[in-house]
Amino acid sequence: MGSNRPCLDEIYMESRGQLHIGCFGGSSARGASKKEDALLVLKCEEKQWTFAVILDAHHTAQSAKMMIDLI
């Protein structure tokens, strides 16, 4: 969670079995000053991948749109 580890300017990855979780708090070069939360979840089961992204867009959708366009 961003309140425990803001992950500004860094990507935090953790694996638990077949589940892989990545967190990114935002880029300070792009104006992030607090935890601008984004979460990536990958799951691999018998060579079948499940992919999910959860974004917190706060007051505008601009940062979420940028991430969606990137993906």
Summary of the structure (lengths in Angstrom):
residues: 71
radius of gyration: 13.0
end to end distance: 21.9
largest distance: 40.5
contacts: 164
relative contact order: 0.18
helix: 17%
strand: 42%
